């Protein structure tokens, strides 16, 4: 184990897989701290392109099926984009769920995939219900990001998510407010067009001028 920027990098990824390919899945960073970032963080690269999406789905499928928090970070700037939680692992919340983040990006980039189809008992169509998510992932297209995740076996995942959001103030929270202001929501004036992947309205909010409250401390 060696030290880089005050963080300790563990050389192996035994918790995911013993095969050599697992080295591509995630690196382990032990913050060596007692604050909200304490713990053994892992990351998976997500190039926000169609090719990157396919590779991300392959890699994220090998991550643990456990309660965890996740932090999406833009690699070049270390801006914190999104912070969330999942009770069953990021492989589903990000990779396989029809209303998950990969499905959202696929819809925003290509107008194909399960995000535009009905699911559940009420056959709700995620793209129609969440145009602000569609727009957010469209704004991420072409960016290099990584998804950091931390298993939360010994602490409530909801508490950890709240603490991280409160400290880092991710870009998503500001973008969400902009979408409310400019009516990019279900049932509002700009919602239907964005749900249908029409991004031509010049008044649609962007993200390039938004900044998280703090930069992510770990390098991508």
MONOR-V218799 format. One record per residue. N is the residue number from 1. RES is the residue in three letters. PHI is phi in degrees with one decimal (999 if undefined). Layout:
# MONOR-V218799
n->N res->RES phi->PHI
n->N res->RES phi->PHI
This chain:
# MONOR-V218799
n->1 res->UNK phi->999
n->2 res->UNK phi->-124.8
n->3 res->UNK phi->-106.8
n->4 res->UNK phi->-142.8
n->5 res->UNK phi->60.7
n->6 res->UNK phi->83.1
n->7 res->UNK phi->-114.7
n->8 res->UNK phi->-105.5
n->9 res->UNK phi->-99.6
n->10 res->UNK phi->-82.0
n->11 res->UNK phi->-77.6
n->12 res->UNK phi->-115.7
n->13 res->UNK phi->-125.1
n->14 res->UNK phi->-62.7
n->15 res->UNK phi->-70.3
n->16 res->UNK phi->-101.5
n->17 res->UNK phi->-164.3
n->18 res->UNK phi->-93.4
n->19 res->UNK phi->-75.4
n->20 res->UNK phi->-62.9
n->21 res->UNK phi->-60.6
n->22 res->UNK phi->-62.0
n->23 res->UNK phi->-62.8
n->24 res->UNK phi->-80.3
n->25 res->UNK phi->-74.2
n->26 res->UNK phi->-160.6
n->27 res->UNK phi->-100.7
n->28 res->UNK phi->-102.4
n->29 res->UNK phi->-124.9
n->30 res->UNK phi->-95.0
n->31 res->UNK phi->-64.9
n->32 res->UNK phi->63.2
n->33 res->UNK phi->-124.1
n->34 res->UNK phi->-108.9
n->35 res->UNK phi->-86.1
n->36 res->UNK phi->-65.6
n->37 res->UNK phi->-86.5
n->38 res->UNK phi->-61.2
n->39 res->UNK phi->127.4
n->40 res->UNK phi->-98.1
n->41 res->UNK phi->-85.3
n->42 res->UNK phi->-128.8
n->43 res->UNK phi->-138.4
n->44 res->UNK phi->-130.6
n->45 res->UNK phi->-71.1
n->46 res->UNK phi->-138.0
n->47 res->UNK phi->-73.9
n->48 res->UNK phi->-83.0
n->49 res->UNK phi->-135.5
n->50 res->UNK phi->-65.7
n->51 res->UNK phi->-64.7
n->52 res->UNK phi->-64.2
n->53 res->UNK phi->-62.9
n->54 res->UNK phi->-62.5
n->55 res->UNK phi->-67.2
n->56 res->UNK phi->-61.0
n->57 res->UNK phi->-60.0
n->58 res->UNK phi->-64.8
n->59 res->UNK phi->-75.3
n->60 res->UNK phi->-68.1
n->61 res->UNK phi->-63.9
n->62 res->UNK phi->-94.4
n->63 res->UNK phi->-83.9
n->64 res->UNK phi->-63.6
n->65 res->UNK phi->-96.2
n->66 res->UNK phi->-137.2
n->67 res->UNK phi->-64.8
n->68 res->UNK phi->-160.8
n->69 res->UNK phi->-102.2
n->70 res->UNK phi->-135.5
n->71 res->UNK phi->-136.2
n->72 res->UNK phi->-91.0
n->73 res->UNK phi->-128.1
n->74 res->UNK phi->-77.0
n->75 res->UNK phi->-65.9
n->76 res->UNK phi->-67.9
n->77 res->UNK phi->-105.8
n->78 res->UNK phi->61.8
n->79 res->UNK phi->-66.2
n->80 res->UNK phi->-83.5
n->81 res->UNK phi->-88.1
n->82 res->UNK phi->-144.2
n->83 res->UNK phi->-133.5
n->84 res->UNK phi->-152.7
n->85 res->UNK phi->-139.6
n->86 res->UNK phi->-151.3
n->87 res->UNK phi->-91.7
n->88 res->UNK phi->-129.5
n->89 res->UNK phi->100.3
n->90 res->UNK phi->-74.0
n->91 res->UNK phi->-58.0
n->92 res->UNK phi->-91.2
n->93 res->UNK phi->-58.5
n->94 res->UNK phi->-100.0
n->95 res->UNK phi->-93.6
n->96 res->UNK phi->-114.9
n->97 res->UNK phi->-64.3
n->98 res->UNK phi->-63.3
n->99 res->UNK phi->-110.6
n->100 res->UNK phi->-84.1
n->101 res->UNK phi->-73.9
n->102 res->UNK phi->-65.0
n->103 res->UNK phi->-62.8
n->104 res->UNK phi->-62.9
n->105 res->UNK phi->-64.4
n->106 res->UNK phi->-59.2
n->107 res->UNK phi->-65.0
n->108 res->UNK phi->-63.0
n->109 res->UNK phi->-87.2
n->110 res->UNK phi->-132.5
n->111 res->UNK phi->56.1
n->112 res->UNK phi->-134.8
n->113 res->UNK phi->102.9
n->114 res->UNK phi->-68.3
n->115 res->UNK phi->-66.5
n->116 res->UNK phi->-97.3
n->117 res->UNK phi->-117.4
n->118 res->UNK phi->-78.5
n->119 res->UNK phi->-140.0
n->120 res->UNK phi->79.1
n->121 res->UNK phi->-63.3
n->122 res->UNK phi->-90.4
n->123 res->UNK phi->53.6
n->124 res->UNK phi->-73.2
n->125 res->UNK phi->-95.6
n->126 res->UNK phi->-56.2
n->127 res->UNK phi->-59.6
n->128 res->UNK phi->-75.0
n->129 res->UNK phi->-79.5
n->130 res->UNK phi->-131.5
n->131 res->UNK phi->-61.2
n->132 res->UNK phi->-66.8
n->133 res->UNK phi->-68.9
n->134 res->UNK phi->-56.7
n->135 res->UNK phi->-66.3
n->136 res->UNK phi->-60.1
n->137 res->UNK phi->-72.5
n->138 res->UNK phi->-64.6
n->139 res->UNK phi->-67.8
n->140 res->UNK phi->-84.5
n->141 res->UNK phi->-55.9
n->142 res->UNK phi->90.2
n->143 res->UNK phi->-87.8
n->144 res->UNK phi->-94.1
n->145 res->UNK phi->-131.9
n->146 res->UNK phi->-139.8
n->147 res->UNK phi->-110.9
n->148 res->UNK phi->-87.6
n->149 res->UNK phi->-142.0
n->150 res->UNK phi->-134.8
n->151 res->UNK phi->-68.0
n->152 res->UNK phi->-122.5
n->153 res->UNK phi->-69.1
n->154 res->UNK phi->-103.9
n->155 res->UNK phi->-146.6
n->156 res->UNK phi->-61.3
n->157 res->UNK phi->-64.6
n->158 res->UNK phi->-65.7
n->159 res->UNK phi->-64.9
n->160 res->UNK phi->-63.4
n->161 res->UNK phi->-60.4
n->162 res->UNK phi->-61.1
n->163 res->UNK phi->-63.6
n->164 res->UNK phi->-67.3
n->165 res->UNK phi->-62.3
n->166 res->UNK phi->-65.0
n->167 res->UNK phi->-80.2
n->168 res->UNK phi->-96.1
n->169 res->UNK phi->48.9
n->170 res->UNK phi->-61.6
n->171 res->UNK phi->-54.7
n->172 res->UNK phi->-54.8
n->173 res->UNK phi->-62.0
n->174 res->UNK phi->-71.2
n->175 res->UNK phi->-63.5
n->176 res->UNK phi->-58.2
n->177 res->UNK phi->-63.3
n->178 res->UNK phi->-63.2
n->179 res->UNK phi->-64.2
n->180 res->UNK phi->-63.6
n->181 res->UNK phi->-64.5
n->182 res->UNK phi->-102.0
n->183 res->UNK phi->62.0
n->184 res->UNK phi->-101.3
n->185 res->UNK phi->-140.4
n->186 res->UNK phi->-58.7
n->187 res->UNK phi->81.8
n->188 res->UNK phi->-104.6
n->189 res->UNK phi->-60.7
n->190 res->UNK phi->-96.1
n->191 res->UNK phi->-63.4
n->192 res->UNK phi->-59.0
n->193 res->UNK phi->-64.3
n->194 res->UNK phi->-66.0
n->195 res->UNK phi->-57.9
n->196 res->UNK phi->-90.4
n->197 res->UNK phi->65.3
n->198 res->UNK phi->-99.9
n->199 res->UNK phi->-109.9
n->200 res->UNK phi->-79.3
n->201 res->UNK phi->-65.6
n->202 res->UNK phi->-69.4
n->203 res->UNK phi->-90.0
n->204 res->UNK phi->-66.0
n->205 res->UNK phi->-68.5
n->206 res->UNK phi->-110.2
n->207 res->UNK phi->-128.2
n->208 res->UNK phi->-64.6
n->209 res->UNK phi->-96.6
n->210 res->UNK phi->-94.0
n->211 res->UNK phi->-133.7
n->212 res->UNK phi->-70.9
n->213 res->UNK phi->-61.4
n->214 res->UNK phi->-135.0
n->215 res->UNK phi->-81.5
n->216 res->UNK phi->-67.4
n->217 res->UNK phi->-77.0
n->218 res->UNK phi->-98.5
n->219 res->UNK phi->-74.6
n->220 res->UNK phi->-83.4
